[in-house]
Amino acid sequence: MAGAVKKRRRANADNKSASIVNGGGPAGDVNGGAPAADNKRTPPDVSCAPSRRRGLSESTIQRLLLRGAVLAAALAVYLLNRQRAPQTELATVQEEIRSRSQPVTCSQRYAEETALYAGCTPGRGCGRLVSDRVVTPAEARTLRDIAARAFTLTGGGSGGASILDLHSGALSKGESFVNLYTLPEAGALLTEADLAVYRSVKRRVAELLVQHFGLTPGALLLAKPTFFSRMTSVPARTVHDEYWHVHVDKETYPSFHYTSLVYLNDHGEHFRGGRFVFTDSDANRTVEPKTGRVSAFTAGWENPHRVEPVTEGVRYALTVAFTCDPSQSIADPALQTRPIV
């Protein structure tokens, strides 16, 4: 008799354990509530009761992860193939280039958008050009000194890329930005002579683009962001430091119609790496930065590009962007003699 009682107790204990392991309540109610004979249901204890919402199954998660891995691998292969494409030098640092250009076929989206603005469509077709005769080395050094002084105030970005925008005041500091014009030292950073060089360079670069691409004078307006960049070999800390990815300016900055770069120091002498690369379908075409060199191009999908990672030294450049949309234009920076409160 005693043995039979013990067997019944063990059986009851086993049933209770099975019910708890399976997430149920007392035996007889598979939903984990009160017994079926009792029509009154008490609220579940959400602190310990298992959720009734079912998440993704393990097999579904595995399929999604596998699909993501396949897409990532395909993208990596695509980018690797573009980087390993035959390389052609569009401009080297040893050359003194009066004017060199390469025509490319305008992308349909770019052609459609520029047609919306009078005088904005490139009458001579899309493309890219390089000239060492627009900005003097002395002017480039003046611009480089402006950027270097500003980055000294904050130390620049904590990753390999730092930005200075004289129009908005945005200045890299660590992993974020500060407003340059709120700093006590801002009043002594710029002189009217510095800004005169800045404005003159911008005007002559615009004239170069108007002449080369056959645009209507006055159609090009300065666009935001127009900014100085400093690139080093310091490892990236945020996605904004990863400047070496292939991209199209019109996607990154929708306001851009034409992009120009004014290089402020020399590849090979002041830094290594950091070449500008047009990633065409048949070849990679490189531009080596040189003090005072201007590189410009239509900002649409016909000109995908990237910048090689800087492996040594410091690379300085000024991006001067242009739009044909008056609503996206910006004014020249003004001299600030005292900090903004």
Steps between C-alpha positions, in 0.01 A plus 500: 500500500775740600680418175190582296467838673860585425453408132192726476692791661790458258257492206329819616836669543608393151178635347544831679863528387401427139233769514746763627770411247250533214391844619155390617313531824341222696437180311181519291548861366749518212466881486659543839191640679265350759359148461244459223221427749532853647353775280668777704843583357755685704739747327831340413806594700699686230805506720558130457251366248644428155397738217221377279649686203709279289821650361672394181581134491861396509482373143357834380775693675761274344351556153504879550858494624605285205326732256671804658837327484452418131407862420795633698736261323363601160547868583854435623587315179353781291698769683816289497471447126458874447804570714702240309395636163778622270640826626558809289659821622291801408744738671825441688668730748807536276297654216417867450159486334351799327173320430420132463155353470319175440144494365249249633139436407256677731282270705133530414403611850763773500400623155133514601572695816737758352246564224269641768729802547579752228862487389588204724514220241862438393494619139823317426397182680583355839850418610790592724793740467828591668687831494808634680452853365199625696630519858858600582709301749514808724120524507476129577740540792290787636192280490687209659615725785139602569402136541806409705439786744137400545580135565757608758216653706320168548751235399273402213313173478600193701500289183693552180275772354436855622270766353494881510206687346552878507140558393319313777788508748505119531837383633596144591571431865542141610207299369271801452505865392507840664411842358829669422347844545403434862863441602684788670791464255277529192551875468873456443472203264419683175600828345327690224798413279437128567137531399592701190716206384217257578246700302738555208581129474130412506424751224779377270406135550141585404625678188704192407192279524282741302756519221584131486147358520335772292271634772317830514699757702329555833330160497743350751442586865708400799341198671510353846703336624814672373774400741865435584606142570799360684574129460753295695589135553326491841249211502134590447289547812162564337345435159569865411873423514469233228561728205643226276172340390381535140218753479318746275484861616141549383395220736709619791418868451179541295560876460822446300501540122873559452783408738849645515797425720788735569797305629706675766811281524694238304457127465829321567659794682250585773303173508474156345182339375211743469475502121163585346365209292223503239369142504389451139373166373810442285772651722584702809623848406706674765577862577799565723452808719739787445514840669264731310364229270128516417308184416135542399220284363128471445349373824269234357506123472741517207782581744519242783819551699687448823809618683775254586571470873783724614778275627747764617503875559214751474292578191324838467236594242217746447175370350320778311151385401262667257127477446263644241213504750472845664323348801812294577758777458706657779671836542872557540621482861526829684773613737412435865687733732345368821354164605129431459331465837 
